[in-house]
Amino acid sequence: MLFSTLATACFIATASAHATFQDFWINGVDQGDCCVRLPLSNSPVTDVTSDDLACNVDATPTSGVCTVPAGSSVTVEMHQQPGDRSCADEAIGGDHYGPMQVYLAKVADATSAVGSSQSWFKIAEIGLPSSNPDYWGTEVLNDNCGHYTVTIPTDIASGNYLLRAEVIALHVASSVGGAQFYMSCYQINITGGGSSTPAGVSIPGAYSATDPGILINIYQQLNNYTIPGPQPYETASPTVATTAWPTTATWNTALQPSAVPSVCSGSTVATTSVTTSTTATTTTAITTTTTSKTTSITSSTTTQTTTSTSATSTATGTVAEFGQCGASSTKPLARKAPDV
C-alpha cells in the first residue's frame, strides 16, 4: 500500500510545482530579469543528451548584460510562475527534491553565445546536506524564498560569461529519464578578475542518465549522495550531516520585492540592440492596496508605497501564468523505502 501511495504522490508531484530561475541579485542589489534568458515555460528538460540542457528550451538571449565585479556575491531567484516574487509559495514545490548547482562559461559575447557550445565549470553546489531528516538543496531554495547565493571567484579572467543555475528534481528519478532538470542562463560581464581559466565540461555531455545522482530512489534511507557533474572550482560541497540542517532563512524574506524593478542598476544593454527612448526612460510609481496593485507612469522616480501579495499592472497588462496540472504539494511524505 505504501508503494501505491508513493506512486500516486509522485504522479501528483510530476504534474505540479514546476519552476524557473527568473531574477538576479548582485551584492544584495536586485537586478530583476534584466540579464536572464527567460525560459518559454516552467517545464523541465529530461533528456541529458539534449542541447536544451544548457540554457533551457528555446530560451531567447536578452540584450541585457549584468556587470559583476570578481569576488561579488550573486543570487539567483526561482519561482513557479513568471513575474512571481512572492514568498508565500514554495519556489519549487510538489516534492521536487534534489540538488542545486551554479556553473560559469566564459564567452566572447554573452548576448549571442550558444550555451550548448561552451565549456562550463561549476562554482557552487548543494545536494543533500543532511540525512536526519533528509534535507535537499531545493529545500534550501524554498526556505529562502527561491534565493541561492554564490561567490564569483576572484581569480578568473574578466570578460563576458554565461552563468547557469540548475535544479535537478529527483522525485521520480528511480527510472531512466525520470530526473527533471530546471535551468536558466544569465548574461554577465565579470570585471576586475585575474587570469585563471578553469577547465570545464560540455553541457550536454557532463551528465549520464545513469549517474548515481540522477538515477536514484530518494524514498529510502540515504547516507550519502553524489552530486552530478564536475567538482566545484575552489569550493567544496557540504558533506551529508547526520544532524538536522538549519532551516532558518538566511535570506531576509521581509525585504523581498513584490515586483521586478523597471530599471536595473547593474546591467548594460548591448550596442547592437534597439531600445526605444520610452522603454529606456520610463519608470513607475506604485500605489497598492492589500489585494491589488495599480501602476501609473509619472516621472523618472520610482516610489513604492506598500506591497501586495497579488498584483495586476494596468500599465503593462496581466502576465500569463505557466500551466500547472495540479496544486503544489507541501511535502506530505516521509521519504522511506516502500514495502516489498
Secondary structure, 3 states (H helix, E strand, C coil): CHHHHHHHHHHHHHHCCCCEEEEEEECCEEEECCCEECCCCCCCECCCCCCHHHHCCCCCCCCEEEEEECCCEEEEEEECCCCCCCCCCCCCCCCCCCCEEEEEEECCCCCCCCHHHCCEEEEEEECCCEECCEECHHHHHHHCCCEEEEECCCCEECEEEEEEEEEEECCCCCCCCCCEEEEEEEEEEEECCECECCCCECCCCCCCCCCCCCCCCCCCCCCCCCCCCCCCCCCCCCCCECCCCCCCCCCCHHHCCCCCCCCCCCEEECCCCCCCHHHHHCCCEEEECCCCEEEECCCCCCEECCCCCCCCCCCCCCCCCCCCCCCCCCCCCCCCCCCC
